[in-house]
Amino acid sequence: MALWGGRFSGSADEALRQLNDSLPFDRRMALQDVAGSIAYARAVGRAGVITESEAGQIVAGLEQVREEFLAGAFVFAAGDEDIHTAVERRLTEFIGPVGGKLHTGRSRNDQVATDFRLWTLDALAGLDERLADLQGALAGTAETHAATLMPGYTHMQPAQPITAGHWLMSYFWMLARDRDRLRDCARRTAVSPLGSGALAGTPFAVDRATLAAELGFASASPNSLDAVADRDFAAEALFALALAGVHLSRFGEDVVLFSNPSFGFITLDDRFSTGSSLMPQKRNPDPLELARGKAGRLIGNLTGFLTVLKGMPAGYNKDLQEDKEALFDSVDTLSLILPVLIAVVRSLRLNPDNMRAALSDDMLATDLADYLVRKGAPFREAHHIVGRAVAQASQRGIGLPALSLSDLQELSPAFDPDVTAVFDFEQSVARRAAQGGTAPEAVRAQIAAARAWLNGFAAPA
């Protein structure tokens, strides 16, 4: 049962059908299509376009169709071009010709836009839950290691001592921004295009605000021509998911590096490591490498879809059939990655002795400059003095603490015997106790704030 074709003398070419038909991928919006159709049947019934009895029959038939989908008993037919055709065809098989009245005043243009928005809202909510679980895992592991010392890096070069809890919590806040973006995207997704028709709006007295509310949307679209072609929400979702993927990729890269025996900071659980078909000794961090690699896929989905959008004139165009596979794939990709990363973080074994052994004396150079600042030196002058001290120690092949007091005093008379207190990694970390700092007390305060954030965060509607 085709939804179009009266003006054509023959059926579409089979090659065109294979190109044109979207059922192989849009079938996953079946429940959203049924929900939108039920709401629309009630709306046109309230508007007097169909009788109350007809609306009741259509709703009852659609509920039968929904039950078949839920039970996995729905059988697609050879002529089902898309999910909309399949649902209406099955509805008519259940209730007869009255099923043909469902589509009055409605176009597949506003129908598919509605289905896709409903599906996207469900998908964003599901991913939000998984991101929250990953945040919880990060905070839990960070709390255990709030005082565990490790090297901090900039430019992938040793920089200053930090705590492992501080490192882990840096990813918590990246994910917090990701969840903020998903929530913001959901707000703009929750706009109903239903009742916009093909492009010009409906000629019937459908209460679009009530129809939108019945489907859980916050509002109805203000312009029908824009509504049927608006896929900003899909592009936004693709961006939010791509950026979340970038954050997961960065975490994966850290774990790949830190689990390398050259670092030895982390040991992955055997359940989340793989071996080599040739080298018996290998323990490969494949899940983290896949998290890193999948980011390219997510970015590709975003850039590909933006390229689709850029050349379209106003109104619905068939180009928009390319919207769903990109977002479906990005949602599926993150849905596959996140449960594994959650389990990886929960089972992560940090090796504090190896982390501490990787700390080097020159990582306290900034602390030495801060010492001079406390003695009254301008920081720029202190920076140069300590730079000369580092160079001198390097030339002698010794660490900064091995320079004698007289060596230091030749560089600046501000150095006193108490300078030896600077060369203490625990104290270096403890001094950075300002909000957001790496001191154990600051990390614990950060974790408390993170848990309060998690408890108070409103998930996408």
Sequence and secondary structure as in RCSB ss.txt:
>XXXX:A:sequence
MALWGGRFSGSADEALRQLNDSLPFDRRMALQDVAGSIAYARAVGRAGVITESEAGQIVAGLEQVREEFLAGAFV
FAAGDEDIHTAVERRLTEFIGPVGGKLHTGRSRNDQVATDFRLWTLDALAGLDERLADLQGALAGTAETHAATLM
PGYTHMQPAQPITAGHWLMSYFWMLARDRDRLRDCARRTAVSPLGSGALAGTPFAVDRATLAAELGFASASPNSL
DAVADRDFAAEALFALALAGVHLSRFGEDVVLFSNPSFGFITLDDRFSTGSSLMPQKRNPDPLELARGKAGRLIG
NLTGFLTVLKGMPAGYNKDLQEDKEALFDSVDTLSLILPVLIAVVRSLRLNPDNMRAALSDDMLATDLADYLVRK
GAPFREAHHIVGRAVAQASQRGIGLPALSLSDLQELSPAFDPDVTAVFDFEQSVARRAAQGGTAPEAVRAQIAAA
RAWLNGFAAPA
>XXXX:A:secstr
  SS TT SS   HHHHHHH  HHHHGGGHHHHHHHHHHHHHHHHHTTSS HHHHHHHHHHHHHHHHHHHHT   
  TT  SHHHHHHHHHHHHHGGGGGGTTTT  HHHHHHHHHHHHHHHHHHHHHHHHHHHHHHHHHHHHHTTT EE
EEEETTEEEEEEEHHHHHHHHHHHHHHHHHHHHHHHHHH EE TT TTTT  SS   HHHHHHHTT SEE S HH
HHHH  HHHHHHHHHHHHHHHHHHHHHHHHHHHHSTTT  EE  GGG B  SS TT  B HHHHHHHHHHHHHHH
HHHHHHHHHHT  SS  GGGGHHHHHHHHHHHHHHHHHHHHHHHHHH EE HHHHHHT  GGGGHHHHHHHHHHT
T  HHHHHHHHHHHHHHHHHHT  GGGS HHHHHHH TT  GGGGGG  HHHHHHT  STT SSHHHHHHHHHHH
HHHHHH     
